[in-house]
């Protein structure tokens, strides 16, 4: 179970990284959205999950960009948020948005009758 302190810290790091990313790196980070942060209980690591609007090339470019500026973000984050340790920022691509769009597309296709469900309910139940 995550302690209330770590939960508050996750929200604070999320808010500050979003502000830093979209003010200091406005042009380069226009397509990047931070979706979640998770700071480890020992405060040494922070996992930053992000999504990108665009193609696979945009995702690869955003990953390289974030890794390139991670030292700057870490330094500025430590200036804004006083902690015992400055957490190392580990960026991870969050594909939940694309998976959600795929599921919505499948549900729309089912609703419109474009997808056929194989088998009937009797076959599924083994009757």
KADA-V565918 format. One record per residue. N is the residue number from 1. PSI is psi in whole degrees, 0 to 359 (999 if undefined). D_CENTER is the distance of its C-alpha to the mean C-alpha in whole Angstrom. Layout:
n->N psi->PSI d_center->D_CENTER
n->N psi->PSI d_center->D_CENTER
This chain:
n->1 psi->139 d_center->21
n->2 psi->134 d_center->19
n->3 psi->155 d_center->21
n->4 psi->328 d_center->21
n->5 psi->315 d_center->21
n->6 psi->323 d_center->18
n->7 psi->315 d_center->16
n->8 psi->321 d_center->18
n->9 psi->320 d_center->17
n->10 psi->315 d_center->13
n->11 psi->319 d_center->13
n->12 psi->314 d_center->15
n->13 psi->319 d_center->13
n->14 psi->310 d_center->10
n->15 psi->314 d_center->13
n->16 psi->320 d_center->15
n->17 psi->321 d_center->12
n->18 psi->315 d_center->12
n->19 psi->315 d_center->15
n->20 psi->315 d_center->16
n->21 psi->319 d_center->14
n->22 psi->1 d_center->15
n->23 psi->310 d_center->19
n->24 psi->329 d_center->20
n->25 psi->46 d_center->18
n->26 psi->309 d_center->18
n->27 psi->316 d_center->20
n->28 psi->334 d_center->17
n->29 psi->21 d_center->14
n->30 psi->325 d_center->15
n->31 psi->357 d_center->13
n->32 psi->134 d_center->10
n->33 psi->129 d_center->7
n->34 psi->126 d_center->5
n->35 psi->331 d_center->4
n->36 psi->152 d_center->5
n->37 psi->149 d_center->8
n->38 psi->109 d_center->10
n->39 psi->134 d_center->14
n->40 psi->154 d_center->16
n->41 psi->333 d_center->19
n->42 psi->0 d_center->21
n->43 psi->15 d_center->19
n->44 psi->335 d_center->19
n->45 psi->145 d_center->16
n->46 psi->125 d_center->12
n->47 psi->124 d_center->9
n->48 psi->115 d_center->7
n->49 psi->134 d_center->3
n->50 psi->157 d_center->3
n->51 psi->160 d_center->5
n->52 psi->136 d_center->9
n->53 psi->119 d_center->12
n->54 psi->199 d_center->15
n->55 psi->182 d_center->16
n->56 psi->327 d_center->15
n->57 psi->321 d_center->17
n->58 psi->322 d_center->15
n->59 psi->315 d_center->12
n->60 psi->319 d_center->14
n->61 psi->320 d_center->15
n->62 psi->321 d_center->12
n->63 psi->314 d_center->12
n->64 psi->319 d_center->15
n->65 psi->313 d_center->15
n->66 psi->321 d_center->13
n->67 psi->326 d_center->15
n->68 psi->320 d_center->18
n->69 psi->7 d_center->17
n->70 psi->325 d_center->15
n->71 psi->319 d_center->19
n->72 psi->315 d_center->20
n->73 psi->319 d_center->16
n->74 psi->315 d_center->17
n->75 psi->313 d_center->21
n->76 psi->325 d_center->20
n->77 psi->318 d_center->18
n->78 psi->330 d_center->21
n->79 psi->324 d_center->23
n->80 psi->323 d_center->22
n->81 psi->114 d_center->21
n->82 psi->115 d_center->24
n->83 psi->165 d_center->23
n->84 psi->322 d_center->25
n->85 psi->150 d_center->23
n->86 psi->112 d_center->20
n->87 psi->143 d_center->17
n->88 psi->130 d_center->16
n->89 psi->121 d_center->13
n->90 psi->115 d_center->11
n->91 psi->134 d_center->9
n->92 psi->134 d_center->7
n->93 psi->134 d_center->6
n->94 psi->109 d_center->4
n->95 psi->16 d_center->7
n->96 psi->329 d_center->8
n->97 psi->315 d_center->9
n->98 psi->322 d_center->12
n->99 psi->320 d_center->13
n->100 psi->320 d_center->13
n->101 psi->321 d_center->15
n->102 psi->318 d_center->17
n->103 psi->318 d_center->18
n->104 psi->320 d_center->19
n->105 psi->318 d_center->21
n->106 psi->318 d_center->23
n->107 psi->321 d_center->24
n->108 psi->319 d_center->25
n->109 psi->320 d_center->27
n->110 psi->318 d_center->29
n->111 psi->323 d_center->30
n->112 psi->357 d_center->31
n->113 psi->15 d_center->33
n->114 psi->334 d_center->32
n->115 psi->139 d_center->31
n->116 psi->136 d_center->33
n->117 psi->125 d_center->33
n->118 psi->134 d_center->35
n->119 psi->164 d_center->37
n->120 psi->175 d_center->38
n->121 psi->329 d_center->38
n->122 psi->321 d_center->41
n->123 psi->323 d_center->40
n->124 psi->328 d_center->37
n->125 psi->351 d_center->39
n->126 psi->27 d_center->41
n->127 psi->999 d_center->44
